[in-house]
Amino acid sequence: MTANDVNHLLTRTHRLVFLTDLAGAMLRGAVWVIGAVVGLVLVDAALGLPATGLVVLDALLLAVVLVVAGKLLWIAWCGRFRGARVARLIEQRVGVDGSRLINALEFGGAVPASASAALSDWAVRDGNDTARRVEPGRVVAWDRLRHAGIVFGVALLLVGAFYLSAPNVVGAVVPRLADPFGNHPPYTALRFDVSVEPEPLYAGRPAEVHAVLRGPVAVDRAAVVFLDGPDDPTARAPMLPRAQDLAAAGSAASDNSRTFVLRIDRAERSRSFYIDTPQGRSPTYELHVVPVPQFDAVRVTYDFPAYTAWDDTVQPVDADGLRALAGTAARLRVQSNVPLKSGVIDFQPADPAAPPQRIALRPDPDDPTAVVGVLPITTDGHAALSLTGRDGTPSDEALTLPVAVVPDAAPRIAISAPEPRLVVPVGWAVDVRLDTADDIGVDRLTLQRSVNQWGASRIELDPVHDGPDRTRASSTYRFDLAELGARAGDVIHYHATVYDNHPGTANAADSDIHVIQVISEEEYLEFARTRYRIDQIHDEFNALQDELAALERARQEALEQLEQLENKLAAGQPLTDQEALALRDLEDRLETYRAQADDLATELRERVDQPSLYEFEDAYKEKLAALADQLEQQTRLADALGAATSQLRQDQAAPQRERFARAAEAFRADDAPFDETSAAEQAQTQQDLEALRLAEELQAQGERLRMIIQEQDDLAQRLSAFNHADTLSGADQLRLQRMAQEQSALETELTETTAALRAAADAAQDLLPNMSAGAMSIADRIDSMNIVGDMNQAAARAAAGQHRDAYAPARAAADKLDSLLSDCNSMGQQADSDLDGCFNLPRESISQSLQQMAQARGVPGMGQRGGDGAGFSGSQARMAIRGPAQLGQNGGGADGRLSGAAGEGGGQTDGRVETLEPVETLRPGERTGRGGAGGVLGGVPLPYRGEAEAYFRRLADDAVGD
């Protein structure tokens, strides 16, 4: 039989005992843990440990918890079910004798063979009967459980009392233990009442942090510590105490409260902070800053008026604001730091009478932090932009931009050709070129002309634009004087007008008035004389020599090839294919040689046919005519040999060979103008021209020196008026300063003339020994007499206002220069001696030629004085002369414009014309030409200079009157 009742009792009893024992152990362990926590709280509350100390406390608490947990596990292990142990526990605690439960447990299982079956059954029945009489609850040690519960309850009461008596301690320490590195403040007896004003706080606005501190001891100082930058020296900001409201004078508040304030001038962002004091620190608070819309970037897209045909332009907006043509739509895009709800443009025109405008800015669908809007630019003013954030926060300040209307500027026009003052002979044609520019587009051009001050006529011209660029255009017009019937003495005034493409009333601008003076052929030839100089003839002949040398090289190459072919033909051998090709090459060479010789001969004939301007030119042209004859002979010989070569290449019969041999012999025998006799004649001609050129240069420097002598004497006479004056009036002081400038200019002129005289003398000492020696003597005397030093002293004293002391050195310089006058005048006789036999001409002809060159030579670098002696070099009329004369490579050009070099007697005028600068920098009112009254008309013969100056002065006055 089995002991079922016994087993049931043992199982129930074990479960009840195990649970009560484990519950008691847990209560006792909880008391230990509570005690540990309270102890640790008291330790940190008293010591205010740092993070490392908190970690140690946490470790101790964890150790206690682990010990309690280990004890519970041990109890659970030891309390596992064992029947004999439970049976013995029941027998002991209930008082069952005879081991009835244990016997029933043993005999209820496998019965030993030696045991009596009846005895075993009795033991099992007896055990079951006993088990039925025993209650499991009688076995449990309820007193131990009650004791553990009482201890636990007392612990809870104590903890509750501790919390109720010191809740701040628990509230401060427990978070520190739970999060040692959470920067939780340690326990302090202070009470913190912290607030931030204003509320809400917008970015960029001032703020105040108020801290009311209460505690057992009054706090004497406090600081705000911001947690976002502990390494930043500005993260800690001391607070200022505020006076307390006292109940009575001299008494302190009963609660020892103190109020501290930190003022923040500009709150930019949200920040976490706490209040730190010597008695402790506060919990962490938040300085919450509401973002305010800011102007991060503003871009504008200019939509220009349709008539400009300009593409839209996108650019950032800077301090200059908005600038565009009237009628431009400025599409603004404003980028902010926060999502935006809207924006506004308040435009205030510059005219106070004009009404203001308000334009809404809408959110950009592609970017919530941007708004867009269109501001029409119609007048000057200021635009104030303001923004509103998505949460309704307005921008703290408006962005003000100046708005300027850029006017559609008037176009610019210049007559780039011809010169402002042009002299042409009867029947000539003048091409006028107009250059125009506009900031947007040139639309049309007109030319107005009048003859002899009669009513003007208007001519419409077609502007030619520079490709797709409509801002620049040009046009041309031809004045055909023959077609117009212009006669000598007629004066044509003309100017041009340009119009831009501005809709409505177009802007227009006029050019300067230009003048064309018509002269007779005879007058033109007289002008031509003044422009054609010996140095140009010299250069002309040098160029001719170069062409002759090139022609001689071509002739020599043809002769070398001819000699090889003649040897083969003399032997009577037939020509190979290669030699036939050589014949063809020889034929080509001869044709090229013939054409070059013919062209050069034609040029020489044309040069010979031109009228002579100088006495020696007839002899010179005779030599050119002889050269032309010789070149024409070379042309005929080359042509004959070329024809014979062509026939021989086609037919190598004996008659053709004989004809080729005769033509070759004739070509070889006649070598003029390349023979020694011709070369000697050409060398002599070149030497004669060089001698004339050097003589002309020396005489030019002598004339320059004579002019300086005259000017210095005149200046000394004018300075003598101040020699005995005590004081000078304001006008006299100005005259003295101008005379100082004149003296300085004369000093520079004398220095340059002396250097030029030495250089000319050095170059001429072989061909012109007498003139060279005389010129060098003059230069040496200028240096030895220290004339430049006297001039410098006179200029310095006059510039310093020393009117009495300036006369003496000026007079000394004049007297020393006067002593050189005879030497300067003697250079003419020296030239006649040195040039005797030049071009096989008598002295009278050479002397006449030098006089003619002198008439064509203006005083180099010097201008005629005005009324008070002012107006030195560079004061020349802006005039040019054009006509049919073709005076060689250096005498003219394809347009018939005569050339001449200033300072060489060429009578060159300024020749400058107004040209248009780029559109962006054009200044129509500016002029670059030189002006000045009392100018000298370079190149006009001396006896007629006064009339010529009066003539061109009248032309200028007429132009101004128009």
C-alpha positions, 0 to 999 in steps of 0.5 A, spaced: 500 500 500 502 507 498 502 513 503 498 518 499 496 522 505 503 522 507 506 525 501 500 530 500 502 532 507 509 533 505 508 537 499 503 542 502 507 543 508 514 544 504 510 549 499 508 553 505 514 553 509 518 555 503 514 561 501 514 563 509 521 562 509 523 566 503 518 572 504 521 573 511 528 573 508 526 578 503 523 582 508 529 582 512 533 583 505 529 589 503 530 592 510 538 592 509 537 595 502 532 601 505 537 602 510 543 602 505 539 607 501 538 611 507 545 611 509 548 613 502 543 619 502 545 621 508 552 621 506 551 625 500 547 630 503 552 631 508 558 631 503 555 633 497 560 628 493 562 629 486 561 624 481 566 619 483 564 619 490 557 618 487 559 612 483 562 609 490 556 610 493 552 606 488 557 601 488 556 600 495 549 600 494 549 595 489 554 590 493 548 590 499 543 588 493 547 583 491 548 580 498 541 580 499 540 577 492 545 572 494 542 570 501 535 569 497 538 564 492 541 560 498 535 560 501 531 558 495 537 552 494 537 550 501 529 550 501 528 545 495 523 539 496 526 533 500 521 528 503 524 526 509 527 533 511 519 535 511 517 529 515 522 530 520 520 538 521 513 536 521 514 531 527 518 535 531 514 541 530 507 538 531 510 533 536 508 526 532 512 520 536 514 514 533 517 517 527 510 515 524 511 519 518 518 517 516 516 510 517 510 510 512 514 514 507 519 509 507 514 503 507 510 506 502 515 505 497 519 499 495 519 494 501 525 490 503 524 482 502 526 481 509 521 486 512 514 483 514 508 485 509 503 486 515 508 490 518 509 494 512 502 495 511 500 497 518 506 502 518 503 505 512 496 506 515 498 508 521 502 514 517 496 516 513 492 516 519 497 521 522 497 525 516 490 526 516 490 529 523 496 534 522 495 541 519 500 544 515 500 551 518 502 548 524 508 547 522 510 554 519 514 558 524 509 564 523 513 568 529 519 569 525 515 572 519 511 576 523 518 579 526 520 580 519 514 584 517 514 588 523 522 590 522 520 591 515 514 596 517 518 600 522 523 601 516 518 603 512 515 608 517 522 611 518 523 612 511 517 615 510 518 619 516 525 621 513 522 623 507 516 627 510 521 631 514 527 632 509 523 631 502 528 636 499 534 631 501 531 625 498 529 629 492 536 632 491 540 626 492 536 620 489 537 623 482 544 624 483 545 616 485 541 614 480 545 618 475 552 620 477 554 623 471 547 627 470 550 634 473 544 634 478 545 639 483 547 636 490 543 637 496 543 644 499 538 648 504 537 653 499 531 654 495 531 657 488 526 661 485 528 662 478 525 665 472 526 668 465 523 675 463 520 676 458 516 670 456 516 669 450 523 671 449 525 672 442 532 672 439 536 678 438 532 681 444 534 683 451 533 678 457 533 678 464 534 671 469 531 672 476 533 668 482 530 669 488 534 665 493 532 663 500 535 659 506 538 659 513 543 663 511 543 669 506 547 668 500 552 674 498 553 672 491 551 668 485 552 666 478 549 663 472 553 657 469 551 655 462 551 648 460 553 648 453 560 651 453 563 649 460 570 650 457 568 657 455 570 663 459 563 666 458 559 660 460 559 663 467 556 670 468 556 673 475 549 675 477 548 682 481 544 682 487 538 687 488 536 690 494 530 687 498 524 690 501 525 691 508 520 691 513 523 696 517 529 700 516 536 697 517 532 690 518 533 684 514 528 679 511 526 674 516 527 668 511 534 671 509 532 671 501 536 674 496 534 676 489 540 676 484 539 678 476 543 677 470 542 681 464 543 679 457 543 684 452 542 680 446 539 673 447 541 669 441 539 662 442 536 657 447 541 655 453 541 650 459 543 653 465 543 653 473 545 658 479 551 657 482 552 659 490 557 658 495 552 654 499 550 650 493 547 650 486 540 650 483 537 645 478 538 646 471 533 651 468 532 652 460 533 659 457 528 658 451 529 663 445 524 663 440 527 664 433 526 670 430 526 671 422 533 673 419 535 676 413 540 670 411 540 672 403 537 676 398 537 675 391 534 679 385 532 677 378 532 683 374 526 683 368 528 688 364 524 692 359 522 689 353 525 694 348 532 692 351 532 685 349 536 683 355 536 677 358 534 676 366 540 678 370 540 674 377 545 677 382 545 678 390 543 684 393 548 688 397 548 695 400 548 699 394 540 696 394 537 695 387 539 699 381 535 698 374 532 701 368 525 704 369 520 699 368 524 693 370 521 688 375 525 686 380 523 679 383 526 679 390 527 672 393 529 673 401 532 667 404 531 666 412 533 662 418 526 659 420 520 657 416 516 663 414 509 665 413 509 671 409 513 678 408 512 685 406 516 690 402 514 697 404 516 702 398 517 709 400 518 714 394 523 719 394 518 724 392 514 726 399 508 727 395 508 720 392 504 715 395 507 709 398 506 702 396 506 695 400 507 689 396 506 682 399 512 677 399 509 670 398 512 663 401 516 660 396 513 653 394 520 650 393 523 652 400 519 654 406 525 658 409 524 663 403 519 668 400 518 671 393 515 678 391 516 683 385 517 690 386 516 694 380 522 699 379 519 706 377 522 711 381 527 712 386 526 711 393 527 706 399 524 699 400 523 696 407 523 688 407 520 685 413 518 678 415 514 673 419 515 666 421 511 660 420 509 661 428 507 668 427 514 671 430 515 678 426 522 679 424 526 684 429 528 689 424 526 691 417 532 691 411 532 697 408 534 697 401 535 704 397 532 703 390 535 707 384 532 708 377 538 708 372 536 713 366 536 710 359 543 715 358 543 719 351 547 715 346 554 718 344 557 719 337 564 721 334 566 723 327 572 718 327 574 720 320 576 725 318 580 730 322 575 736 325 579 741 320 580 738 313 583 742 307 582 739 301 583 741 293 577 742 289 574 735 286 576 731 292 572 726 295 572 726 303 569 719 307 566 721 313 566 715 318 561 715 324 562 711 331 556 711 336 555 707 342 549 707 347 547 703 353 542 699 350 541 700 343 543 705 337 537 706 332 538 711 327 543 716 325 543 723 321 548 727 318 547 735 317 551 739 313 551 746 311 555 750 305 558 757 307 553 758 313 547 757 308 541 753 311 543 746 313 540 739 309 539 733 313 541 726 310 539 719 313 544 714 314 544 707 315 547 705 322 551 698 321 551 694 328 557 690 330 554 683 329 548 682 335 551 688 339 546 693 338 550 698 343 555 700 338 554 702 331 558 705 325 556 709 318 560 712 313 558 718 308 562 721 302 562 728 301 564 728 293 566 735 292 565 735 284 558 732 285 557 738 290 560 743 285 564 745 291 569 751 289 575 754 292 574 758 298 567 754 300 567 752 307 563 745 309 560 745 316 557 738 318 555 734 324 551 728 326 546 726 330 544 719 333 538 717 336 537 711 341 531 706 341 528 708 347 520 707 346 516 714 346 521 720 345 528 717 343 534 720 346 539 723 342 546 726 341 550 731 337 557 730 335 562 736 334 562 740 328 567 739 323 569 743 317 572 742 310 575 747 307 576 747 299 582 750 296 585 750 289 590 745 286 595 751 286 594 752 294 594 745 295 601 744 291 604 749 296 601 746 302 604 739 299 611 743 298 611 744 306 610 737 307 615 733 303 622 734 306 629 732 304 629 726 309 623 723 306 627 723 299 633 720 302 628 714 305 625 714 298 632 713 295 634 708 300 628 704 299 629 704 291 636 701 293 633 696 297 628 694 291 634 694 286 638 690 290 633 685 290 632 685 283 639 684 282 639 678 286 633 675 282 637 677 275 643 673 278 639 667 280 636 667 273 644 668 270 646 662 274 641 657 271 642 660 264 649 658 264 648 651 266 643 650 260 647 654 255 653 649 256 648 643 255 645 646 248 652 648 246 654 641 246 648 639 241 646 634 246 638 634 247 635 636 253 633 631 258 626 631 262 629 634 268 632 640 264 626 641 260 623 642 267 629 647 268 627 651 262 620 652 265 623 654 271 627 659 268 622 662 264 618 663 270 624 666 273 625 671 267 617 673 268 618 675 275 624 679 274 621 682 268 614 684 272 619 687 278 623 691 273 617 693 269 613 695 276 619 699 279 620 703 272 613 705 272 614 707 279 620 711 277 616 714 271 611 716 276 615 720 281 619 723 275 612 726 272 611 729 279 612 737 280 619 739 283 618 742 290 626 743 291 631 746 286 635 740 287 630 735 285 630 736 277 637 733 278 635 728 282 629 726 278 634 726 272 638 720 275 631 717 277 629 717 269 636 714 267 634 708 272 627 708 269 631 707 262 635 702 264 630 698 268 625 698 262 631 696 258 632 690 263 624 689 262 625 688 254 631 684 255 628 679 260 622 679 255 626 677 249 629 671 253 623 669 256 620 668 249 626 665 246 626 660 252 619 658 251 620 657 244 626 652 245 622 648 251 617 647 245 622 646 239 629 644 240 631 645 233 637 649 231 634 656 229 631 656 236 637 654 240 641 660 236 635 665 238 636 663 245 643 663 245 643 671 242 637 673 247 641 670 253 648 673 251 644 680 250 641 679 257 648 677 260 652 683 256 647 689 258 647 689 266 645 696 267 643 699 272 647 693 276 654 695 273 660 698 277 658 705 273 651 705 275 653 703 282 658 708 283 652 713 281 647 711 285 652 711 291 654 718 289 646 720 289 645 717 296 651 721 299 648 727 296 642 726 299 645 724 306 649 730 305 643 735 304 639 731 310 644 732 315 645 739 312 638 740 313 638 737 320 644 742 322 640 748 319 634 746 323 637 746 330 641 752 328 634 755 327 631 752 333 637 755 337 636 762 334 628 762 336 631 760 343 635 766 343 630 771 341 625 768 346 630 769 351 631 776 349 624 777 349 623 774 356 629 778 359 626 784 357 619 783 360 622 781 366 626 788 367 619 791 368 619 788 375 627 789 376 625 796 380 618 794 383 617 794 390 611 790 390 607 786 385 600 786 384 596 779 384 596 780 376 603 781 376 605 775 381 601 771 376 605 774 370 611 772 374 609 765 375 608 764 368 615 767 366 618 762 371 614 757 367 617 760 360 624 760 363 624 753 365 621 751 358 626 755 355 632 751 359 629 745 357 629 747 350 636 749 350 638 743 353 635 738 348 637 743 342 644 743 345 644 735 345 641 735 338 646 739 335 652 735 338 648 729 335 647 732 328 654 734 328 657 728 330 653 724 324 655 730 319 663 730 321 665 726 315 660 729 309 660 736 312 666 738 316 665 745 316 658 745 318 659 740 323 665 743 326 661 750 327 655 746 330 660 743 335 663 749 337 656 752 338 655 747 343 661 747 346 660 755 348 653 753 350 656 749 355 662 753 357 658 759 358 653 756 363 647 758 360 643 753 362 645 755 369 643 762 368 636 760 366 635 755 371 637 760 376 632 765 373 627 760 373 628 758 380 628 766 383 622 768 379 618 761 381 620 763 388 617 770 387 624 774 387 622 779 382 628 783 383 633 778 383 630 774 377 632 779 371 639 779 372 641 771 371 635 772 365 639 778 362 646 774 363 643 768 359 640 772 353 647 776 352 651 770 352 646 767 347 646 773 343 654 772 342 652 766 339 647 769 333 653 770 328 655 763 329 648 761 327 648 765 321 654 763 319 652 756 318 649 758 311 656 759 308 659 753 311 653 749 308 654 752 301 662 750 302 660 743 304 655 742 299 659 745 293 658 740 287 652 736 290 648 733 285 653 737 280 649 743 282 652 750 282 652 754 289 646 758 288 642 752 286 644 749 293 643 755 297 636 756 294 634 748 295 636 750 303 632 756 303 626 752 300 627 747 306 627 752 311 621 755 309 618 748 309 620 747 316 617 750 322 621 751 328 622 744 332 618 744 338 617 751 339 610 755 338 609 762 337 608 766 343 601 769 345 600 776 347 604 776 354 609 771 351 605 765 354 604 759 349 610 755 348 611 748 344 605 744 342 600 749 340 598 747 333 591 747 330 588 740 329 588 741 321 589 736 316 590 736 309 588 731 303 589 731 296 592 727 290 599 728 291 603 721 291 610 723 294 613 716 294 613 711 300 614 717 305 610 722 302 603 720 302 598 715 302 593 711 298 588 716 301 592 722 299 593 724 306 600 728 306 605 726 312 610 730 316 613 729 323 613 734 328 619 737 329 622 736 322 618 741 319 613 737 316 608 741 319 604 735 322 598 737 325 595 734 331 591 730 327 587 727 333 580 725 332 575 724 338 574 716 338 568 713 343 571 709 349 567 703 351 560 704 353 561 703 360 566 709 361 564 713 355 564 721 357 562 725 351 564 731 354 571 730 355 576 732 349 583 730 348 585 735 343 590 740 345 588 747 344 591 754 345 591 761 342 597 763 338 598 757 335 603 756 329 601 753 323 607 748 322 609 747 315 606 754 312 611 758 308 614 764 313 611 770 309 604 767 309 604 764 317 600 770 319 595 770 314 594 762 315 593 763 322 588 768 321 584 764 316 584 758 321 582 762 327 576 764 323 574 757 321 574 756 329 570 762 330 565 760 325 565 753 328 564 755 335 558 760 332 555 754 329 
